[in-house]
């Protein structure tokens, strides 16, 4: 229950972070990434120091791996944040749910993991849900002569961000085999802050006091949410708490309507239900396979 509570708390804080970034209207995506990454460092450092792990948090044998994880993470955040500025909040959240579906696809392609019919079917059904969400934004689907404008580009950017986030997850899977969790979190925040500075010549703007406040609060919220998420994994299995990621849709609907006047379309709700159902099924299958592997290990002899 503690793990589930921490997971739900992290989801709520992440949605608040997204809302603050969306409210910072007029700030370029690269600048959003910098503030989100840089100010996340401070709560993370405080938490690591409180745990007494600050002396080992910066020790790493994989500096280039951290750089590539940061590069992919920055690319994913940039695309997602751009989409966030162009789409209604619930729709941006719904499209981000494509990440676990694309993670299965990337695992099969890049890691050569065995993916059987059940999970492939769930991925296929989930991607149909994504297509339903995208449909109203893509005017070439409906026979119009022009592309769907900024919202269409934002939708594609959000989907691209979900794909890059899936690749980032694969990189993290490799890092956790040799690196401590505090090390991964700290170096990601540092690497993404530095890499985001590359976008400085491409149109950063001087934020107003209100925008600056929202940006700093979003960065701190991102760090706090990351801490809550990491701690949730200490108290419950990932397969147990993963479905609670989808509580962000309910919160996104409420915040989107109350703060931004976003009214979800029937296509968005239908697609979101399909994507969420497919994601939960994939999580269920992962749990079943994990339990089967655990039973096999217990039943095997010391010689295998």
C-alpha positions as a printed NumPy array, in Angstrom:
array([[  0.   ,   0.   ,   0.   ],
       [  2.885,   2.357,   0.728],
       [  4.385,   1.67 ,  -2.702],
       [  1.039,   2.299,  -4.405],
       [  0.563,   5.508,  -2.41 ],
       [  3.995,   6.784,  -3.405],
       [  3.314,   5.9  ,  -7.058],
       [ -0.001,   7.791,  -7.077],
       [  1.683,  10.746,  -5.35 ],
       [  4.425,  10.792,  -8.017],
       [  1.8  ,  10.719, -10.778],
       [ -0.038,  13.665,  -9.206],
       [  3.17 ,  15.7  ,  -8.914],
       [  4.18 ,  14.864, -12.502],
       [  0.792,  16.066, -13.768],
       [  1.194,  19.27 , -11.732],
       [  4.637,  19.69 , -13.314],
       [  3.129,  19.295, -16.797],
       [  0.417,  21.807, -15.927],
       [  3.01 ,  24.357, -14.784],
       [  4.982,  23.888, -17.995],
       [  1.833,  24.251, -20.093],
       [  0.912,  27.404, -18.15 ],
       [  4.33 ,  28.894, -19.059],
       [  2.945,  29.877, -22.435],
       [  5.453,  31.211, -24.969],
       [  8.571,  29.454, -23.59 ],
       [ 10.442,  27.308, -26.179],
       [ 10.571,  23.546, -25.602],
       [ 14.375,  23.476, -25.116],
       [ 14.122,  26.124, -22.423],
       [ 11.346,  24.142, -20.715],
       [ 13.64 ,  21.1  , -20.673],
       [ 16.467,  23.106, -19.08 ],
       [ 14.327,  24.46 , -16.241],
       [ 12.688,  21.078, -15.704],
       [ 16.097,  19.358, -15.486],
       [ 18.222,  21.96 , -13.706],
       [ 15.895,  22.756, -10.819],
       [ 15.105,  19.063, -10.359],
       [ 18.709,  18.587,  -9.241],
       [ 18.189,  20.41 ,  -5.935],
       [ 15.502,  18.196,  -4.311],
       [ 17.298,  15.114,  -5.648],
       [ 20.62 ,  16.184,  -4.065],
       [ 18.88 ,  16.992,  -0.764],
       [ 17.187,  13.588,  -0.728],
       [ 20.403,  11.709,  -1.549],
       [ 22.274,  13.62 ,   1.167],
       [ 19.502,  12.81 ,   3.648],
       [ 19.954,   9.122,   2.783],
       [ 23.716,   9.422,   3.334],
       [ 24.552,   8.402,  -0.241],
       [ 25.945,  11.683,  -1.512],
       [ 29.528,  10.393,  -1.316],
       [ 28.781,   7.576,  -3.782],
       [ 26.153,   9.254,  -5.981],
       [ 28.733,  10.793,  -8.315],
       [ 30.874,   7.66 ,  -8.71 ],
       [ 30.338,   6.077, -12.105],
       [ 32.084,   3.761, -14.525],
       [ 29.69 ,   4.575, -17.388],
       [ 30.004,   8.308, -18.175],
       [ 29.205,   7.893, -21.874],
       [ 26.173,   5.735, -21.089],
       [ 24.869,   8.513, -18.856],
       [ 25.474,  11.019, -21.645],
       [ 23.488,   9.003, -24.192],
       [ 20.713,   8.403, -21.686],
       [ 20.646,  12.166, -21.1  ],
       [ 20.673,  12.928, -24.829],
       [ 17.768,  10.608, -25.549],
       [ 15.939,  11.864, -22.457],
       [ 16.34 ,  15.499, -23.535],
       [ 15.085,  14.643, -27.016],
       [ 12.073,  12.862, -25.527],
       [ 11.258,  15.738, -23.171],
       [ 11.695,  18.34 , -25.913],
       [  9.247,  16.556, -28.188],
       [  6.783,  15.899, -25.36 ],
       [  6.949,  19.453, -24.028],
       [  6.426,  20.865, -27.506],
       [  3.349,  18.692, -27.868],
       [  2.201,  19.784, -24.42 ],
       [  2.218,  23.42 , -25.532],
       [  0.115,  22.632, -28.623],
       [ -2.405,  20.082, -27.354],
       [ -5.049,  19.929, -24.633],
       [ -3.539,  18.497, -21.434],
       [ -5.629,  15.265, -21.364],
       [ -4.782,  14.527, -24.997],
       [ -1.052,  15.026, -24.432],
       [ -1.229,  12.665, -21.435],
       [ -3.197,  10.065, -23.413],
       [ -0.663,  10.033, -26.254],
       [  2.185,   9.615, -23.762],
       [  0.608,   6.284, -22.791],
       [  2.047,   4.893, -26.028],
       [  5.415,   4.616, -24.233],
       [  4.892,   1.125, -22.694],
       [  3.555,  -0.13 , -26.032],
       [  6.602,   1.183, -27.879],
       [  8.887,  -0.165, -25.129],
       [  7.739,  -3.685, -26.012],
       [  8.437,  -2.973, -29.687],
       [ 11.9  ,  -1.525, -28.971],
       [ 12.755,  -4.422, -26.652],
       [ 12.055,  -6.875, -29.447],
       [ 13.979,  -4.896, -32.067],
       [ 17.016,  -3.662, -30.117],
       [ 17.377,  -6.152, -27.239],
       [ 16.147,  -9.21 , -29.135],
       [ 13.725, -10.014, -26.318],
       [ 11.144, -12.7  , -27.023],
       [  7.713, -11.123, -27.412],
       [  4.884, -13.579, -27.929],
       [  1.484, -13.29 , -29.548],
       [ -0.379, -11.927, -26.505],
       [  1.852,  -8.881, -26.09 ],
       [  2.114,  -8.258, -29.843],
       [ -1.69 ,  -8.283, -29.978],
       [ -1.869,  -5.802, -27.103],
       [  0.655,  -3.519, -28.82 ],
       [ -1.342,  -3.66 , -32.068],
       [ -4.63 ,  -2.858, -30.311],
       [ -2.977,  -0.078, -28.288],
       [ -1.563,   1.538, -31.427],
       [ -5.06 ,   1.502, -32.929],
       [ -6.108,   3.504, -29.859],
       [ -3.269,   5.955, -30.519],
       [ -4.453,   6.299, -34.124],
       [ -7.984,   7.077, -32.906],
       [ -6.61 ,   9.872, -30.7  ],
       [ -4.538,  11.242, -33.579],
       [ -7.307,  10.995, -36.175],
       [ -9.01 ,  14.386, -35.639],
       [ -5.635,  16.195, -35.723],
       [ -4.462,  14.627, -38.98 ],
       [ -6.498,  16.339, -41.699],
       [ -4.968,  14.182, -44.421],
       [ -6.841,  11.252, -42.821],
       [-10.162,  13.062, -43.267],
       [ -9.603,  14.182, -46.851],
       [ -8.7  ,  17.82 , -46.185],
       [ -6.154,  19.369, -48.5  ],
       [ -3.828,  20.744, -45.843],
       [ -1.882,  19.308, -42.945],
       [ -3.561,  19.645, -39.551],
       [ -1.633,  22.687, -38.376],
       [  0.186,  23.149, -35.068],
       [ -2.015,  20.685, -33.194],
       [ -1.184,  17.949, -35.723],
       [  2.537,  18.681, -35.378],
       [  2.122,  18.72 , -31.591],
       [  0.386,  15.337, -31.655],
       [  3.145,  13.803, -33.779],
       [  5.791,  15.38 , -31.543],
       [  4.141,  13.871, -28.452],
       [  4.065,  10.454, -30.098],
       [  7.72 ,  10.864, -31.096],
       [  8.499,  11.789, -27.492],
       [  6.797,   8.596, -26.328],
       [  8.987,   6.58 , -28.7  ],
       [ 12.166,   8.261, -27.49 ],
       [ 11.061,   7.718, -23.879],
       [ 10.763,   4.006, -24.66 ],
       [ 14.356,   3.986, -25.942],
       [ 15.434,   5.861, -22.806],
       [ 13.863,   3.092, -20.711],
       [ 15.997,   0.527, -22.511],
       [ 19.105,   2.581, -21.744],
       [ 18.103,   2.751, -18.078],
       [ 17.622,  -1.029, -18.035],
       [ 21.265,  -1.394, -19.04 ],
       [ 22.477,   1.235, -16.59 ],
       [ 20.78 ,  -0.345, -13.563],
       [ 22.899,  -3.454, -14.096],
       [ 26.069,  -1.561, -13.125],
       [ 25.017,   1.813, -11.654],
       [ 23.268,   2.869,  -8.44 ],
       [ 19.843,   4.489,  -8.653],
       [ 21.03 ,   7.817,  -7.12 ],
       [ 23.849,   7.928,  -9.68 ],
       [ 21.453,   7.428, -12.583],
       [ 19.067,  10.116, -11.309],
       [ 21.776,  12.697, -10.583],
       [ 23.651,  12.245, -13.846],
       [ 20.445,  12.353, -15.864],
       [ 19.497,  15.719, -14.343],
       [ 22.999,  17.101, -14.907],
       [ 23.386,  15.712, -18.439],
       [ 19.941,  16.849, -19.555],
       [ 20.529,  20.349, -18.14 ],
       [ 23.808,  20.703, -20.038],
       [ 22.453,  19.196, -23.271],
       [ 19.362,  21.44 , -23.119],
       [ 21.661,  24.479, -23.217],
       [ 22.399,  23.586, -26.85 ],
       [ 18.978,  25.03 , -27.685],
       [ 19.97 ,  28.435, -26.241],
       [ 20.831,  30.019, -29.645],
       [ 17.521,  28.83 , -31.129],
       [ 15.149,  31.309, -29.572],
       [ 15.197,  31.28 , -25.778],
       [ 13.087,  34.095, -24.321],
       [ 13.367,  36.083, -21.111],
       [ 10.527,  34.782, -18.91 ],
       [  8.189,  37.069, -17.046],
       [  8.215,  36.801, -13.228],
       [  5.114,  34.587, -13.381],
       [  6.621,  32.357, -16.062],
       [  9.909,  32.105, -14.173],
       [  8.021,  31.082, -11.024],
       [  6.106,  28.398, -12.919],
       [  9.306,  27.082, -14.545],
       [ 11.226,  26.843, -11.266],
       [  8.254,  25.19 ,  -9.555],
       [  7.97 ,  22.727, -12.462],
       [ 11.648,  21.77 , -12.121],
       [ 11.358,  21.24 ,  -8.366],
       [  8.143,  19.265,  -8.867],
       [  9.926,  17.069, -11.422],
       [ 12.674,  16.277,  -8.908],
       [ 10.198,  15.532,  -6.115],
       [  8.119,  13.329,  -8.417],
       [ 11.246,  11.394,  -9.437],
       [ 12.082,  10.783,  -5.773],
       [  8.543,   9.564,  -5.035],
       [  8.628,   7.284,  -8.067],
       [ 12.008,   5.818,  -7.127],
       [ 10.887,   5.223,  -3.543],
       [  7.683,   3.522,  -4.697],
       [  9.806,   0.802,  -6.337],
       [ 11.369,   0.045,  -2.952],
       [  8.015,  -0.917,  -1.421],
       [  6.186,  -2.737,  -4.219],
       [  6.877,  -4.656,  -7.411],
       [  6.917,  -2.591, -10.588],
       [  4.148,  -4.743, -12.077],
       [  1.977,  -3.997,  -9.045],
       [  2.282,  -0.22 ,  -9.127],
       [  2.621,   0.336, -12.899],
       [ -1.171,   0.379, -13.608],
       [ -1.573,   3.344, -11.265],
       [  0.284,   5.441, -13.855],
       [ -3.06 ,   5.762, -15.591],
       [ -4.55 ,   7.756, -12.711],
       [ -2.851,  10.697, -14.408],
       [ -5.653,  10.675, -16.984],
       [ -8.286,  11.453, -14.354],
       [ -6.193,  14.228, -12.86 ],
       [ -5.333,  15.546, -16.325],
       [ -9.024,  15.723, -17.242],
       [ -9.854,  17.69 , -14.097],
       [ -6.902,  20.106, -14.346],
       [ -7.285,  20.484, -18.105],
       [-10.938,  21.45 , -17.75 ],
       [-10.581,  23.701, -14.693],
       [ -7.387,  25.575, -15.653],
       [ -7.239,  25.447, -19.447],
       [-10.839,  24.857, -20.476],
       [ -9.912,  21.609, -22.253],
       [-12.972,  19.509, -23.061],
       [-12.034,  15.953, -24.127],
       [-13.408,  14.731, -27.424],
       [-15.134,  11.377, -27.864],
       [-12.233,  10.216, -30.066],
       [ -9.707,  11.109, -27.36 ],
       [-11.661,   9.272, -24.637],
       [-12.222,   6.195, -26.827],
       [ -8.58 ,   6.033, -27.86 ],
       [ -7.395,   6.601, -24.286],
       [ -9.522,   3.702, -23.001],
       [ -8.082,   1.402, -25.685],
       [ -4.472,   2.472, -25.028],
       [ -4.88 ,   2.156, -21.245],
       [ -6.479,  -1.296, -21.575],
       [ -3.649,  -2.481, -23.821],
       [ -1.045,  -1.077, -21.43 ],
       [ -2.617,  -2.78 , -18.418],
       [ -2.761,  -6.074, -20.324],
       [  0.947,  -5.805, -21.175],
       [  1.731,  -5.105, -17.503],
       [ -0.372,  -8.141, -16.512],
       [  1.477, -10.374, -18.985],
       [  4.854,  -9.11 , -17.75 ],
       [  3.809,  -9.976, -14.206],
       [  2.646, -13.457, -15.192],
       [  5.893, -14.119, -17.069],
       [  7.905, -12.825, -14.108],
       [  6.08 , -15.146, -11.718],
       [  6.637, -18.07 , -14.086],
       [ 10.377, -17.331, -14.281],
       [ 10.546, -17.053, -10.488],
       [  8.868, -20.447, -10.062],
       [ 11.267, -21.955, -12.613],
       [ 14.277, -20.61 , -10.698],
       [ 12.981, -22.058,  -7.411],
       [ 12.332, -25.429,  -9.013],
       [ 15.759, -25.702, -10.678],
       [ 18.695, -27.437,  -9.03 ],
       [ 21.903, -25.532,  -8.098],
       [ 23.428, -26.962, -11.265],
       [ 20.571, -25.526, -13.357]])
